[in-house]
Amino acid sequence: MKLSAELKSFQDRLGHTFKRPELLAQAVTHASMSSANRDDNQRLEFLGDRVLGLVMAEALLKLDTGATEGQLAPRFNALVRKETCADVARQIDLGAVLRLGRSEMLSGGRRKQALLGDSIEAVLAAVYLDAGFETAKTLILRLWGDRVKNVDEDARDAKTALQEWAQARGLQPPSYVEVSRAGPDHAPVFTIAAELETGERREATAGSKRQAEQAAAGNLLSALEQSA
């Protein structure tokens, strides 16, 4: 199989030349473009998530030999979560070469955080299948770069941090309420409110419920810390 000029350029940005280019072609094919003769990247995404997890777990253990599981877990989560994966995908302009169906393309799929995060995992799996674990590991550590050694020692997502803040004060976990949903079905926009039983509340808007909940939690936590 011959790669297009765009995928050859992407190989350069990625830093890996595929012996089996069909793996890369599959890795950049979204489910909206799959067909009987064209596999999508969902199975590769499943594998890539595990490859990434193993590499990061090993790297964190090596970086801090005295860290407890409780210290390592939030750092690990910060390095493998969709937001970080999507950031790496943008770093190598993965969105530019994704094969998307028309509706997904029109809804801004090349910029969607979840889609980019899933796709970089598929690309990592393709590298693993093409050249083995050590090659995939070297590539992952290069792409993640200083994120590994600079990961916040108390790295937690906003929802976890807010829940811990509430529990430390004897409060029930925060609740998340869908305030509104706008936009077409293929590109919804959600407004979510994060609330504490004591009445504090902040809202946020994003393209997925998960992102909106995280943003609302972050907004509320910031407000609580500023008023402390």
N, C-alpha and C positions, 0 to 999 in steps of 0.2 A: 504493500500500500504506500502511495506517495502522499506526503503531507502538503497542504496548501502553503502558500507563502506566509500567510498569517500564523499558521501553527508552527512553521519553521522558525519564525521570528519569536514566537512564544517559547519554543525550546531554548533559545538563547537566553531569554529573560529568566527562565526557570533554572537553567544551568544543567540540563540533562538532555542528551540526545538519545532518543528511543531506538532500540534495536527492533522493537515491535511497535511501530507507529500506530497500529490499530488500537492499542491500549490508550494512547493519548486521545485519539479521536473519540473513543467511547467516554473517556473521563470528562470531556467538555460537552457531551451531548445530554441536555436536560430531558426529563421525562416528556415534556411537551413536544419534543421532536423525535421521540422514539417511534419505531415502526417494526413490522415483521422482519425487515432486513437491516434494522439499525438498533443496536442495544443502547439503552440510556445508562447514566452513570450511577444509578442508585445502589447497585450491588458493590461497585467500587467505593462508593461513599461509606458503606457499612464497614468495609475492610480498612479503608484509610483512617477512619476514626480510631480503630484499634491500634494500627501502626503508630499513629501520632501519640496515642496515650502511652504506649510502651516506651517510646523514645523520651517523652517528657518525664515520665516517672523515673526512668533510669538517670536522666540528666539531673533531676532535682536531688536524687539520692547521692549522686556523686558530688554535686555542688555543696551540699551541706550534710556532712556525715553525722552530725549530732542532732539533726532536726527530728522532732517527734511526728507521728502520723497526723496529729492535729495541726501541726504547723505546715506539713507538706500538702495536705489535702486542698486548702484554699489556694495555695500557689499553683498546684496542678490544675485546678478548675479554671483559674485565671488564664492559664496558657492554652487550654484546649477548648474553651468556650467559643461559641459561634462568632462573637464579636471580634475576638483575636484572630480566628481563622479568616474572617472576612477582611480584616486589616492586612493580613499577609497576602490574600488574593488581590487586593487593590495594589499592593506594593509591586506585583509583577503583572499588573493589568490583565488578570485572568478574564475579567468580564468582557473584554474586547473580542475574545475568541470563543465564547460560549455559543453553542448551537441551541437556539431557543425557538419555540413555536411562536406564531404570530401574536397571539394574545399575550403571552408572557413577555415578548419583546416590547409590545406597545405599552405594557404596564410598568416598564422600567426594570425588567428582570436583570439586566446587566449590572444594576446598581444595588439590587436587593441584598441585604446583609445575610439572610438565611440562605439564599441561593448561592451567594459567593462562598459562604462558609462550607456548605455541603460540597461545592465543586472543588475547592482546594483539597478537601479530604479525598475526593475521587482521584485527583491528580497524584496525590501522595501514594495512593494504592497502586496506581498505574506504574509509578516509578519502582515501587516495591516488587511488583510482579515482573517488571522488565529487567531489573538488575539486582534484586535481593535486598535484604534488610540493611546491611551496612551502608549501601549506597543511599537508600531512602533515609537512613538515620543522618548521614552526613549532610544531605540536602535539607532535611528538616531543621537541623541545628543551624545551618547557614541562613535559611530563610527567617527563622524565628530570631536569630541573632541575639542582641543584647536584651531582648524581652526575657530570656531565661534567667540571666544573672541579675537583672534589675526588677524582677517581679516582686511586688510588694510583699513583705513577709507576712502581712496580715491581709493578703488579697482575698477579698470576698466580693461576690456580686451584691448589688444594692439591696435586693430583697432579703438576702441572708443577713446582711449587716443591720438592716432595719428590724428584722425579727429578733436578732440578738440584743439590740438596743432595748426593745420592748420587754423582752424576757428578763433582762437584767434589772428592770424596774418593777417587776411583778405584774406586768400587763399581759393581756392576751395577744397572740400574734396579730399583726396588721391584717386587714381585709382589703380586697381589691374589687372595685365596683366598676363595671362598664358604664361609663357616662353616656357615650354615644358611639355610633358607627356610621361612617360616611363613605362615599365612593362606590364604584362598581364592585361586583362580587369578585372579579379577578384582581382587584387592587384596592382592598378595603383600607380604611384609616380608622384606627381606634383611639378613643380618649378614655383613659382609665384613671380612677382616683384611688390613691392609697390612703387608708384611714386607720387611725388608732381609736381604741374604745374611749379615750379621753377627749376625742373630738378633733384632734389635729388631722389635717387633710391637705393633700396636694395632688394635682392632676398632671398628666402628660399625654402627648399624642404621638403615635407612631404607626408604622405600617403593619405591625403584628401585635397581638395582645401581649405576648411575652416582652417585646421591646418596650411597649407602653407601660407595662407593670414595672419593669426595671427602672425606667426613667422616672415614673411617679414615686417609686420608693426612694430613689436618689434625691429627688426634689424635697421629699418630706424629711429625709435624714439630714440633709443640709440645713433645712429650716430649724430642725430640732437642735442641731449642734450650735447654730448661730445664736439661738435663744437661751442656750444653757448658761 
